[in-house]
Amino acid sequence: MPDDSPELPPCPECSEAFTYEQGTLLVCPMCGHEWSADDAAASDEAGVIKDAVGNVLADGDTVTVVKTVKVKGGGGGVIKAGTKVKGIRLISDGVGDHDIDATVPGLGRMQLKSSVVKKG
């Protein structure tokens, strides 16, 4: 069966991409979560910050850096892929497109891009 419909958003609960429509609802077959397509559209417009794989981030989350990042300014340095960063804070006034304020182990307080981290 060809898929002529626009791409459906991933599940907001488990982030799986296997969402399907059932009447006016979107359904995730992986976790069983159901939500309104209108709710999904509203959350995308509200300036929600998502990680590198599409998970919605929130203040206090723990994230893992998904690729090695060179740190500019200060003393320089490198944040290695796999580094866990706890207790992030989302910001809207970051430098450039940096939208996370966090304390990185071994390097201290800095701003990160949500595109280089993964929730969990």
VMD Tcl script that builds the backbone (N, CA, C; Angstrom):
set m [mol new atoms 360]
animate dup $m
set s [atomselect $m all]
$s set {name element resname resid chain x y z} {
  {N N MET 1 A 0.842 -1.165 0.000}
  {CA C MET 1 A 0.000 0.000 0.000}
  {C C MET 1 A 0.889 1.231 0.000}
  {N N PRO 2 A 0.801 2.108 -1.009}
  {CA C PRO 2 A 1.659 3.291 -1.082}
  {C C PRO 2 A 1.283 4.301 -0.013}
  {N N ASP 3 A 2.285 5.010 0.467}
  {CA C ASP 3 A 2.081 6.014 1.514}
  {C C ASP 3 A 2.129 7.396 0.885}
  {N N ASP 4 A 0.939 7.978 0.599}
  {CA C ASP 4 A 0.861 9.291 -0.023}
  {C C ASP 4 A 0.694 10.398 1.012}
  {N N SER 5 A 0.559 10.040 2.288}
  {CA C SER 5 A 0.325 11.036 3.328}
  {C C SER 5 A 1.643 11.659 3.775}
  {N N PRO 6 A 1.573 12.858 4.392}
  {CA C PRO 6 A 2.799 13.466 4.900}
  {C C PRO 6 A 3.357 12.629 6.053}
  {N N GLU 7 A 4.627 12.794 6.322}
  {CA C GLU 7 A 5.279 12.023 7.375}
  {C C GLU 7 A 4.662 12.343 8.728}
  {N N LEU 8 A 4.337 11.312 9.492}
  {CA C LEU 8 A 3.730 11.494 10.810}
  {C C LEU 8 A 4.829 11.691 11.852}
  {N N PRO 9 A 4.535 12.442 12.906}
  {CA C PRO 9 A 5.547 12.688 13.940}
  {C C PRO 9 A 5.818 11.440 14.755}
  {N N PRO 10 A 7.000 11.344 15.364}
  {CA C PRO 10 A 7.280 10.199 16.233}
  {C C PRO 10 A 6.438 10.282 17.506}
  {N N CYS 11 A 6.325 9.187 18.192}
  {CA C CYS 11 A 5.551 9.117 19.432}
  {C C CYS 11 A 6.161 10.045 20.486}
  {N N PRO 12 A 5.358 10.898 21.135}
  {CA C PRO 12 A 5.899 11.787 22.160}
  {C C PRO 12 A 6.277 11.063 23.456}
  {N N GLU 13 A 5.813 9.832 23.628}
  {CA C GLU 13 A 6.126 9.065 24.833}
  {C C GLU 13 A 7.425 8.278 24.702}
  {N N CYS 14 A 7.549 7.499 23.602}
  {CA C CYS 14 A 8.719 6.621 23.460}
  {C C CYS 14 A 9.624 7.002 22.285}
  {N N SER 15 A 9.214 7.992 21.487}
  {CA C SER 15 A 9.991 8.524 20.355}
  {C C SER 15 A 10.162 7.565 19.187}
  {N N GLU 16 A 9.397 6.486 19.149}
  {CA C GLU 16 A 9.470 5.565 18.013}
  {C C GLU 16 A 8.810 6.210 16.793}
  {N N ALA 17 A 9.257 5.855 15.615}
  {CA C ALA 17 A 8.788 6.481 14.382}
  {C C ALA 17 A 7.676 5.707 13.684}
  {N N PHE 18 A 7.108 4.700 14.330}
  {CA C PHE 18 A 6.122 3.835 13.684}
  {C C PHE 18 A 4.683 4.307 13.890}
  {N N THR 19 A 4.482 5.598 14.056}
  {CA C THR 19 A 3.168 6.187 14.287}
  {C C THR 19 A 2.235 5.911 13.110}
  {N N TYR 20 A 0.962 5.657 13.427}
  {CA C TYR 20 A -0.051 5.529 12.376}
  {C C TYR 20 A -1.321 6.248 12.804}
  {N N GLU 21 A -2.170 6.560 11.816}
  {CA C GLU 21 A -3.425 7.254 12.091}
  {C C GLU 21 A -4.536 6.244 12.332}
  {N N GLN 22 A -5.376 6.558 13.312}
  {CA C GLN 22 A -6.569 5.749 13.572}
  {C C GLN 22 A -7.699 6.734 13.837}
  {N N GLY 23 A -8.466 7.012 12.811}
  {CA C GLY 23 A -9.501 8.042 12.917}
  {C C GLY 23 A -8.845 9.406 13.070}
  {N N THR 24 A -9.199 10.134 14.131}
  {CA C THR 24 A -8.621 11.459 14.373}
  {C C THR 24 A -7.403 11.404 15.285}
  {N N LEU 25 A -7.022 10.211 15.702}
  {CA C LEU 25 A -5.893 10.056 16.620}
  {C C LEU 25 A -4.653 9.532 15.910}
  {N N LEU 26 A -3.505 9.801 16.497}
  {CA C LEU 26 A -2.250 9.171 16.098}
  {C C LEU 26 A -1.963 8.111 17.152}
  {N N VAL 27 A -1.454 6.962 16.736}
  {CA C VAL 27 A -1.242 5.838 17.636}
  {C C VAL 27 A 0.174 5.309 17.467}
  {N N CYS 28 A 0.793 4.951 18.586}
  {CA C CYS 28 A 2.118 4.323 18.563}
  {C C CYS 28 A 1.941 2.831 18.844}
  {N N PRO 29 A 2.288 1.960 17.893}
  {CA C PRO 29 A 2.133 0.531 18.126}
  {C C PRO 29 A 3.171 -0.033 19.111}
  {N N MET 30 A 4.228 0.712 19.373}
  {CA C MET 30 A 5.283 0.220 20.258}
  {C C MET 30 A 4.892 0.325 21.730}
  {N N CYS 31 A 4.303 1.491 22.127}
  {CA C CYS 31 A 3.959 1.680 23.536}
  {C C CYS 31 A 2.461 1.836 23.774}
  {N N GLY 32 A 1.680 1.951 22.673}
  {CA C GLY 32 A 0.236 2.065 22.791}
  {C C GLY 32 A -0.272 3.471 23.063}
  {N N HIS 33 A 0.616 4.454 23.075}
  {CA C HIS 33 A 0.207 5.833 23.352}
  {C C HIS 33 A -0.653 6.364 22.207}
  {N N GLU 34 A -1.742 7.076 22.556}
  {CA C GLU 34 A -2.610 7.708 21.564}
  {C C GLU 34 A -2.658 9.198 21.847}
  {N N TRP 35 A -2.638 10.016 20.792}
  {CA C TRP 35 A -2.724 11.455 20.957}
  {C C TRP 35 A -3.358 12.077 19.736}
  {N N SER 36 A -3.832 13.293 19.890}
  {CA C SER 36 A -4.493 14.008 18.812}
  {C C SER 36 A -3.454 14.598 17.865}
  {N N ALA 37 A -3.741 14.549 16.572}
  {CA C ALA 37 A -2.838 15.144 15.586}
  {C C ALA 37 A -2.755 16.652 15.802}
  {N N ASP 38 A -3.829 17.266 16.300}
  {CA C ASP 38 A -3.822 18.695 16.593}
  {C C ASP 38 A -2.838 19.017 17.717}
  {N N ASP 39 A -2.753 18.133 18.728}
  {CA C ASP 39 A -1.794 18.326 19.826}
  {C C ASP 39 A -0.362 18.270 19.310}
  {N N ALA 40 A -0.089 17.355 18.384}
  {CA C ALA 40 A 1.258 17.216 17.816}
  {C C ALA 40 A 1.648 18.469 17.054}
  {N N ALA 41 A 0.713 19.021 16.267}
  {CA C ALA 41 A 0.998 20.232 15.498}
  {C C ALA 41 A 1.226 21.414 16.424}
  {N N ALA 42 A 0.456 21.516 17.503}
  {CA C ALA 42 A 0.607 22.630 18.447}
  {C C ALA 42 A 1.955 22.565 19.156}
  {N N SER 43 A 2.409 21.382 19.525}
  {CA C SER 43 A 3.687 21.286 20.227}
  {C C SER 43 A 4.857 21.622 19.319}
  {N N ASP 44 A 4.743 21.320 18.011}
  {CA C ASP 44 A 5.809 21.669 17.084}
  {C C ASP 44 A 5.915 23.177 16.911}
  {N N GLU 45 A 4.793 23.877 16.995}
  {CA C GLU 45 A 4.780 25.321 16.809}
  {C C GLU 45 A 5.205 26.065 18.067}
  {N N ALA 46 A 5.191 25.422 19.214}
  {CA C ALA 46 A 5.435 26.091 20.482}
  {C C ALA 46 A 6.921 26.284 20.784}
  {N N GLY 47 A 7.805 25.996 19.851}
  {CA C GLY 47 A 9.231 26.179 20.081}
  {C C GLY 47 A 9.831 25.096 20.960}
  {N N VAL 48 A 9.352 23.888 20.820}
  {CA C VAL 48 A 9.848 22.757 21.587}
  {C C VAL 48 A 11.274 22.452 21.151}
  {N N ILE 49 A 12.146 22.196 22.102}
  {CA C ILE 49 A 13.544 21.871 21.795}
  {C C ILE 49 A 13.687 20.359 21.803}
  {N N LYS 50 A 14.234 19.823 20.695}
  {CA C LYS 50 A 14.396 18.379 20.549}
  {C C LYS 50 A 15.871 18.029 20.410}
  {N N ASP 51 A 16.201 16.799 20.826}
  {CA C ASP 51 A 17.586 16.345 20.723}
  {C C ASP 51 A 17.891 15.872 19.302}
  {N N ALA 52 A 19.057 15.270 19.112}
  {CA C ALA 52 A 19.528 14.865 17.787}
  {C C ALA 52 A 18.643 13.812 17.134}
  {N N VAL 53 A 17.886 13.047 17.922}
  {CA C VAL 53 A 17.034 11.997 17.355}
  {C C VAL 53 A 15.547 12.317 17.453}
  {N N GLY 54 A 15.212 13.535 17.885}
  {CA C GLY 54 A 13.814 13.957 17.900}
  {C C GLY 54 A 13.097 13.870 19.225}
  {N N ASN 55 A 13.777 13.457 20.298}
  {CA C ASN 55 A 13.148 13.425 21.616}
  {C C ASN 55 A 12.991 14.837 22.142}
  {N N VAL 56 A 11.867 15.133 22.781}
  {CA C VAL 56 A 11.629 16.447 23.356}
  {C C VAL 56 A 12.439 16.561 24.644}
  {N N LEU 57 A 13.184 17.666 24.774}
  {CA C LEU 57 A 14.002 17.904 25.959}
  {C C LEU 57 A 13.268 18.805 26.942}
  {N N ALA 58 A 13.596 18.659 28.235}
  {CA C ALA 58 A 13.019 19.490 29.287}
  {C C ALA 58 A 14.100 19.847 30.300}
  {N N ASP 59 A 13.871 20.920 31.053}
  {CA C ASP 59 A 14.805 21.302 32.114}
  {C C ASP 59 A 15.006 20.130 33.069}
  {N N GLY 60 A 16.252 19.893 33.464}
  {CA C GLY 60 A 16.569 18.834 34.416}
  {C C GLY 60 A 16.899 17.497 33.790}
  {N N ASP 61 A 16.699 17.345 32.478}
  {CA C ASP 61 A 17.002 16.077 31.810}
  {C C ASP 61 A 18.489 15.771 31.856}
  {N N THR 62 A 18.801 14.480 31.719}
  {CA C THR 62 A 20.174 14.031 31.530}
  {C C THR 62 A 20.322 13.697 30.052}
  {N N VAL 63 A 21.389 14.186 29.435}
  {CA C VAL 63 A 21.627 13.932 28.015}
  {C C VAL 63 A 23.014 13.330 27.828}
  {N N THR 64 A 23.198 12.673 26.689}
  {CA C THR 64 A 24.483 12.104 26.316}
  {C C THR 64 A 24.939 12.782 25.030}
  {N N VAL 65 A 26.188 13.214 24.989}
  {CA C VAL 65 A 26.751 13.839 23.788}
  {C C VAL 65 A 26.929 12.743 22.746}
  {N N VAL 66 A 26.409 12.959 21.520}
  {CA C VAL 66 A 26.430 11.913 20.498}
  {C C VAL 66 A 27.619 11.991 19.554}
  {N N LYS 67 A 28.330 13.112 19.549}
  {CA C LYS 67 A 29.540 13.195 18.724}
  {C C LYS 67 A 30.554 14.081 19.431}
  {N N THR 68 A 31.816 13.833 19.182}
  {CA C THR 68 A 32.880 14.610 19.811}
  {C C THR 68 A 32.791 16.061 19.355}
  {N N VAL 69 A 32.861 16.984 20.333}
  {CA C VAL 69 A 32.686 18.407 20.060}
  {C C VAL 69 A 33.901 19.171 20.570}
  {N N LYS 70 A 34.485 20.010 19.715}
  {CA C LYS 70 A 35.577 20.884 20.145}
  {C C LYS 70 A 34.973 22.087 20.851}
  {N N VAL 71 A 35.559 22.453 21.996}
  {CA C VAL 71 A 35.077 23.596 22.761}
  {C C VAL 71 A 35.883 24.820 22.357}
  {N N LYS 72 A 35.170 25.867 21.953}
  {CA C LYS 72 A 35.833 27.106 21.551}
  {C C LYS 72 A 35.860 28.070 22.723}
  {N N GLY 73 A 36.851 28.964 22.729}
  {CA C GLY 73 A 36.945 29.973 23.785}
  {C C GLY 73 A 37.463 29.376 25.077}
  {N N GLY 74 A 37.605 30.230 26.076}
  {CA C GLY 74 A 38.100 29.764 27.368}
  {C C GLY 74 A 39.406 29.028 27.228}
  {N N GLY 75 A 39.481 27.844 27.775}
  {CA C GLY 75 A 40.685 27.032 27.682}
  {C C GLY 75 A 40.621 26.021 26.565}
  {N N GLY 76 A 39.537 26.052 25.780}
  {CA C GLY 76 A 39.397 25.060 24.722}
  {C C GLY 76 A 39.061 23.708 25.315}
  {N N GLY 77 A 39.375 22.665 24.621}
  {CA C GLY 77 A 39.105 21.318 25.104}
  {C C GLY 77 A 38.198 20.571 24.155}
  {N N VAL 78 A 37.809 19.371 24.590}
  {CA C VAL 78 A 36.975 18.500 23.774}
  {C C VAL 78 A 35.957 17.807 24.675}
  {N N ILE 79 A 34.716 17.748 24.202}
  {CA C ILE 79 A 33.695 16.950 24.872}
  {C C ILE 79 A 33.581 15.679 24.045}
  {N N LYS 80 A 33.949 14.542 24.628}
  {CA C LYS 80 A 33.951 13.286 23.885}
  {C C LYS 80 A 32.548 12.714 23.753}
  {N N ALA 81 A 32.298 12.047 22.636}
  {CA C ALA 81 A 31.028 11.356 22.420}
  {C C ALA 81 A 30.815 10.372 23.565}
  {N N GLY 82 A 29.599 10.294 24.071}
  {CA C GLY 82 A 29.285 9.396 25.178}
  {C C GLY 82 A 29.307 10.077 26.534}
  {N N THR 83 A 29.749 11.334 26.592}
  {CA C THR 83 A 29.782 12.065 27.857}
  {C C THR 83 A 28.358 12.338 28.323}
  {N N LYS 84 A 28.049 11.982 29.582}
  {CA C LYS 84 A 26.728 12.244 30.152}
  {C C LYS 84 A 26.738 13.597 30.837}
  {N N VAL 85 A 25.687 14.384 30.564}
  {CA C VAL 85 A 25.532 15.703 31.153}
  {C C VAL 85 A 24.201 15.706 31.896}
  {N N LYS 86 A 24.252 15.928 33.213}
  {CA C LYS 86 A 23.043 15.874 34.046}
  {C C LYS 86 A 22.502 17.271 34.315}
  {N N GLY 87 A 21.191 17.333 34.511}
  {CA C GLY 87 A 20.543 18.563 34.948}
  {C C GLY 87 A 20.647 19.720 33.981}
  {N N ILE 88 A 20.322 19.492 32.712}
  {CA C ILE 88 A 20.415 20.564 31.721}
  {C C ILE 88 A 19.344 21.629 31.963}
  {N N ARG 89 A 19.569 22.805 31.431}
  {CA C ARG 89 A 18.583 23.883 31.469}
  {C C ARG 89 A 18.412 24.399 30.052}
  {N N LEU 90 A 17.171 24.443 29.564}
  {CA C LEU 90 A 16.893 24.929 28.217}
  {C C LEU 90 A 16.871 26.450 28.229}
  {N N ILE 91 A 17.479 27.044 27.201}
  {CA C ILE 91 A 17.548 28.502 27.114}
  {C C ILE 91 A 17.125 28.946 25.720}
  {N N SER 92 A 16.603 30.161 25.632}
  {CA C SER 92 A 16.200 30.684 24.331}
  {C C SER 92 A 17.131 31.800 23.870}
  {N N ASP 93 A 18.003 32.242 24.757}
  {CA C ASP 93 A 18.892 33.358 24.428}
  {C C ASP 93 A 20.356 32.935 24.381}
  {N N GLY 94 A 20.612 31.715 23.931}
  {CA C GLY 94 A 21.973 31.223 23.863}
  {C C GLY 94 A 22.753 31.858 22.728}
  {N N VAL 95 A 24.053 31.657 22.759}
  {CA C VAL 95 A 24.925 32.178 21.715}
  {C C VAL 95 A 24.695 31.367 20.447}
  {N N GLY 96 A 24.405 32.044 19.339}
  {CA C GLY 96 A 24.144 31.347 18.076}
  {C C GLY 96 A 22.951 30.436 18.223}
  {N N ASP 97 A 23.116 29.154 17.861}
  {CA C ASP 97 A 22.008 28.209 17.977}
  {C C ASP 97 A 22.184 27.260 19.164}
  {N N HIS 98 A 22.911 27.688 20.178}
  {CA C HIS 98 A 23.068 26.924 21.408}
  {C C HIS 98 A 21.810 27.122 22.244}
  {N N ASP 99 A 21.136 26.023 22.592}
  {CA C ASP 99 A 19.872 26.135 23.315}
  {C C ASP 99 A 19.835 25.346 24.623}
  {N N ILE 100 A 20.999 24.890 25.080}
  {CA C ILE 100 A 21.107 24.169 26.346}
  {C C ILE 100 A 22.220 24.797 27.177}
  {N N ASP 101 A 21.930 25.027 28.454}
  {CA C ASP 101 A 22.933 25.493 29.413}
  {C C ASP 101 A 23.186 24.326 30.357}
  {N N ALA 102 A 24.438 23.936 30.533}
  {CA C ALA 102 A 24.736 22.741 31.321}
  {C C ALA 102 A 26.137 22.793 31.901}
  {N N THR 103 A 26.346 21.937 32.900}
  {CA C THR 103 A 27.680 21.760 33.463}
  {C C THR 103 A 28.235 20.442 32.921}
  {N N VAL 104 A 29.261 20.545 32.090}
  {CA C VAL 104 A 29.866 19.370 31.468}
  {C C VAL 104 A 30.986 18.871 32.383}
  {N N PRO 105 A 30.957 17.581 32.749}
  {CA C PRO 105 A 31.988 17.041 33.629}
  {C C PRO 105 A 33.396 17.294 33.089}
  {N N GLY 106 A 34.251 17.857 33.928}
  {CA C GLY 106 A 35.628 18.116 33.553}
  {C C GLY 106 A 35.855 19.432 32.829}
  {N N LEU 107 A 34.788 20.057 32.351}
  {CA C LEU 107 A 34.940 21.306 31.604}
  {C C LEU 107 A 34.171 22.470 32.212}
  {N N GLY 108 A 33.174 22.193 33.025}
  {CA C GLY 108 A 32.427 23.265 33.678}
  {C C GLY 108 A 31.188 23.689 32.919}
  {N N ARG 109 A 30.690 24.867 33.294}
  {CA C ARG 109 A 29.440 25.409 32.759}
  {C C ARG 109 A 29.634 25.916 31.332}
  {N N MET 110 A 28.730 25.520 30.422}
  {CA C MET 110 A 28.791 25.983 29.039}
  {C C MET 110 A 27.462 25.766 28.356}
  {N N GLN 111 A 27.347 26.291 27.142}
  {CA C GLN 111 A 26.152 26.119 26.338}
  {C C GLN 111 A 26.409 25.067 25.265}
  {N N LEU 112 A 25.384 24.247 25.019}
  {CA C LEU 112 A 25.470 23.185 24.023}
  {C C LEU 112 A 24.343 23.329 23.005}
  {N N LYS 113 A 24.523 22.704 21.862}
  {CA C LYS 113 A 23.469 22.643 20.851}
  {C C LYS 113 A 22.675 21.362 21.077}
  {N N SER 114 A 21.354 21.447 20.976}
  {CA C SER 114 A 20.528 20.259 21.157}
  {C C SER 114 A 20.786 19.227 20.053}
  {N N SER 115 A 21.345 19.666 18.934}
  {CA C SER 115 A 21.602 18.753 17.814}
  {C C SER 115 A 22.783 17.809 18.066}
  {N N VAL 116 A 23.532 18.011 19.152}
  {CA C VAL 116 A 24.676 17.126 19.430}
  {C C VAL 116 A 24.461 16.278 20.681}
  {N N VAL 117 A 23.225 16.270 21.204}
  {CA C VAL 117 A 22.946 15.468 22.400}
  {C C VAL 117 A 21.753 14.551 22.161}
  {N N LYS 118 A 21.682 13.494 22.984}
  {CA C LYS 118 A 20.565 12.568 22.946}
  {C C LYS 118 A 20.057 12.394 24.375}
  {N N LYS 119 A 18.752 12.446 24.550}
  {CA C LYS 119 A 18.151 12.308 25.879}
  {C C LYS 119 A 18.458 10.938 26.452}
  {N N GLY 120 A 18.783 10.923 27.744}
  {CA C GLY 120 A 18.977 9.654 28.428}
  {C C GLY 120 A 20.398 9.301 28.702}
}
mol reanalyze $m
mol bondsrecalc $m
mol representation Tube
mol addrep $m
